[in-house]
Amino acid sequence: MKDRGFYAKLFFSTFYLSAFTFGGGYAMIPLIQRETVETHGWVTEEDVLNIIAVAESTPGPIAINSATFVGYKVAGFWGSLCATLGVVLPSFIVISILSFFLEPFKQLKLV
């Protein structure tokens, strides 16, 4: 089992990628590659190609699948959990904030 610092780094790396990448999962692929191979050295170039192939062939969003597989490759179950939460949480936070503004808007008669 890795130390907590590693899991935090994995979580915040995927959180950052998800929060500041526009264009969906396919736009995240080069950034995932740069972050995991070049910046941290967690996986190899060949691993990234295999991860993308598996992520595309499994059901679900490619960004979530890729993060899950990278996390599992480098730190097992807990790594996949941290990476997946890191990818999902930014969207969840934004949607939750928007829902607070949407509800009063729906109550307007004009709408």
Secondary structure, 3 states (H helix, E strand, C coil): CCCHHHHHHHHHHHHHHHHHCCCCHHHHHHHHHHHHHHHCCCCCHHHHHHHHHHHHHCCCCHHHHHHHHHHHHHHHHHHHHHHHHHHHHHHHHHHHHHHHHHHHHHCCCCC
